[in-house]
């Protein structure tokens, strides 16, 4: 087993992965507490990690908003 994988055979999280997770967490915290999510600021931070990180953040936030919308419709 390589030292670069975990027991399930997955690659370890990269600095970019952790940054995206942190930014998603900030967005959700702000959104759930009724604050402005400041998405442009979050995108600017993600862009520091490259276009792939920015695309990933956009995708995750879009999925989150779609989940919220579907939950609202289910109520």
Secondary structure, 3 states (H helix, E strand, C coil): CCCCECCCCCECCCHHHHHHHHHHHHHHHHHHCCCCCCHHHHHHHHHCCCHHHHHHHHHHHHHHHHHHHHHHHHC
